[in-house]
Amino acid sequence: LEYGGKLSGRAGPWTLGALTIKQDEFGNVEATDLFTGRASLNVLQESSLGVIMTNGDPRSNLDNSVLGVDFNYLNTRMPNNRTIQGSAWYQKSDTEGLVGDDASWGLRFILPNPSTRGWKFNVAFKEIQEHFNPAQGFVNRAGIRDYAAEIGWLQRYPQGNPLRFIFSNFGLQRVESIAGDLQSEVLNARFFSFSTNSGDSLRFLYTGTREILDEPFTIWDPDPSSGGVPVTIPAGEYSFDDIGIQFSSFSSRRLSGDLTYRTGDFFGGTKDNIVAQMTWTPTEHWRIFWSYTYNDIDLPEGNFDLRLAGLGLDFVFSNTLSWVNLLQYDNNSETISINSRLHWIPQAGREAFIVLNHNLQDLNRNNSFHSTLTDLSLKFSYTYRF
């Protein structure tokens, strides 16, 4: 990036934002100008009507632009302190060489949790056509229709009861091709979620999955020097389930933590998953946290395990100066990543950042790590109110 500028703020009922970037040439991609603009107008009492536009493709020499509109509805004045939310959006891309089938749109209706007890609902639909191409963003899948629905029940308890609330919910997502063929279907269930007045919680979980693979999928592709063999799942239809339990302690304690264990079927084999995190906050000025994620996957085509470990150290010197540090390691890429960020707020509306990113990688898989990336960024933000 050679240079750029960003403008954001409010003007009466309008919320405005614009970003323009001059990108230098790289590889076979020529130098280009990129633009993103967004405007949102407050309408009714709590709702908004917006428009977004992007122009330019940072990854190719093809002309690309996207134009979209959206409406977000919110009403918190319903009887019995209920709230209704809804949204509708439409976007269309224009990409050189692609003609037709280049739009996407979606709808969502939400009846959030009541304050004391009752039902919660959430239904959504979106369609992404085959040639829809937001070059400055991304789509997970194109040429699909995505249906989603969720229903839940909340029961809150008054003070003096050892329980704060009990919550259960069930959610279903189904993704089809526009022709109507199933691609994915996932049922998520939280049978019971208990939260105590002391802030601790316990959840019992279930996930049921159907996946249609139209072609073989390589799920594990280790570096050849490690001696590992790639694991490829054949094309076909797969159905599998897993169950889990999750415990979280009150995060405001000096020592708190989370622990999740899930086990079940996985693409014709089995998978065990453990996610753990522990945080120690000895004073209000600094904290240490440790996290670990482990996946043990056993498939007919081969076995492998994935591990991700993290260590964080945060300092809050004052309400205007903080220093956040994160160290991560994963056994797939054999990379140690370091992120360090110093944040200074000299006064309201002004802030500065110094960010350091540094990667070390064991390229030869012999526990000898070498530097592969170092990046230092400086940023200063100034808000002008008028």
Stockholm file with secondary structure:
# STOCKHOLM 1.0

chainA/1-386         LEYGGKLSGRAGPWTLGALTIKQDEFGNVEATDLFTGRASLNVLQESSLGVIMTNGDPRSNLDNSVLGVDFNYLNTRMPNNRTIQGSAWYQKSDTEGLVGDDASWGLRFILPNPSTRGWKFNVAFKEIQEHFNPAQGFVNRAGIRDYAAEIGWLQRYPQGNPLRFIFSNFGLQRVESIAGDLQSEVLNARFFSFSTNSGDSLRFLYTGTREILDEPFTIWDPDPSSGGVPVTIPAGEYSFDDIGIQFSSFSSRRLSGDLTYRTGDFFGGTKDNIVAQMTWTPTEHWRIFWSYTYNDIDLPEGNFDLRLAGLGLDFVFSNTLSWVNLLQYDNNSETISINSRLHWIPQAGREAFIVLNHNLQDLNRNNSFHSTLTDLSLKFSYTYRF
#=GR chainA/1-386 SS CCEEEEEEEEETTEEEEEEEEEECCBTTBCCEEEEEEEEEEEETTTEEEEEEEEECCTTSSSCEEEEEEEEEEEECCCGGGCCEEEEEEEEEEEETTCCSCCEEEEEEEEECCCSSEEEEEEEEEEEECTTCCCTTSCCSCSSEEEEEEEEEEEEECCTTSSEEEEEEEEEEEEEEETTSCEEEEEEEEEEEEEEETTSCEEEEEEEEEEEEESSCEEEECCCGGGTCCCEEECSEEEEEEEEEEEEECCTTSSEEEEEEEEEEEETTEEEEEEEEEEEEEEETTEEEEEEEEEEEEEETTEEEEEEEEEEEEEEECSSSEEEEEEEEEETTTTEEEEEEEEEEEEETTEEEEEEEEEEEECTTSSSCCEEEEEEEEEEEEECCCC
#=GC SS_cons         CCEEEEEEEEETTEEEEEEEEEECCBTTBCCEEEEEEEEEEEETTTEEEEEEEEECCTTSSSCEEEEEEEEEEEECCCGGGCCEEEEEEEEEEEETTCCSCCEEEEEEEEECCCSSEEEEEEEEEEEECTTCCCTTSCCSCSSEEEEEEEEEEEEECCTTSSEEEEEEEEEEEEEEETTSCEEEEEEEEEEEEEEETTSCEEEEEEEEEEEEESSCEEEECCCGGGTCCCEEECSEEEEEEEEEEEEECCTTSSEEEEEEEEEEEETTEEEEEEEEEEEEEEETTEEEEEEEEEEEEEETTEEEEEEEEEEEEEEECSSSEEEEEEEEEETTTTEEEEEEEEEEEEETTEEEEEEEEEEEECTTSSSCCEEEEEEEEEEEEECCCC
//
